[in-house]
Amino acid sequence: MEGSGTGRLEAFSDGVFAIAATLLVLEFSVKSFGNLGGELRHLWPSYLAYATSFLTIGIIWMNHHFCVETMGRIDRTLMFLNLLLLMTVSFLPFPTRLVAESIQRHGDEKSAVLAYAATFLLMAVVYNVWWRYASSGRRLIAEAVPDRAVRAISRAFDPGVPLYGITFALAFWSPVASVALTFAIAAFYLPSAALFDRVTD
C-alpha cells in the first residue's frame, strides 16, 4: 500500500462522515403529541447539540477534503490514523444524545457534557496527529503544493486542541456553557474551510 493514491481513502472517509452526520438526527424524539408545541420547545438541548455536532462533522469533512488534496500519496500509518479519526467522528452521535437527554431531564449533566467534550478533544488530538504526520517534512505532501499552503493549514490546526481542552475544563463548572463554547468553536473553524480552499488552489 506504500505510495498508493488518495481516492479510496477519501471515498471511505466521505461515507463515514455522511453516516455519522445522518445518525445525529435520529436522536430527536417526541414523547407525547398532546402538547406538541411544548414538546418541540422542550427539545432545545437536542437542537443545540445537533447543530454543534453536525457543524463540527461538516467542517471536519470539508477540511479533511482540502488536506487530502494536498497529499500526493498515502501510506499505512496515515490510513490507520485516518481510521482513528473516523472512529471518533462516528462515535459522536452517542455523547450528543447523552447531552440532549441529560439537559432535558436535568440528570447528570456534568458527566454527559464531559463525555461530549472529551470526544471533541480526542477528535482534535487525532486530527492534529493525522495532519502533522502527513505534513511533517512534507512526508506525504504533493510536490506541486507550495510550502505556504502547508504552513497555513498547520496554523489553522494549532488552536484546536487548546480550545477543546477549555471546553472540557469548562464542563466541570457549567455544562451548558461548555456546549455553547463547542458551538462557538465550530463557528470559529467555519472560515478555515475557505482558507484551505484558497491555499490549495
DAHU-V575751 format. One record per run of one state. SS is the DSSP state (A for helix, B for strand, O for the rest). FROM is the first residue (numbers start at 0). LEN is the number of residues. If there is no record, write none. Layout:
ss & from & len
SS & FROM & LEN
SS & FROM & LEN
//
This chain:
ss & from & len
O & 0 & 3
B & 3 & 1
O & 4 & 2
A & 6 & 21
O & 27 & 8
A & 35 & 7
O & 42 & 1
A & 43 & 26
O & 69 & 1
B & 70 & 1
O & 71 & 2
B & 73 & 1
O & 74 & 1
A & 75 & 30
O & 105 & 3
A & 108 & 30
O & 138 & 2
B & 140 & 1
O & 141 & 5
A & 146 & 24
O & 170 & 4
A & 174 & 25
O & 199 & 2
//
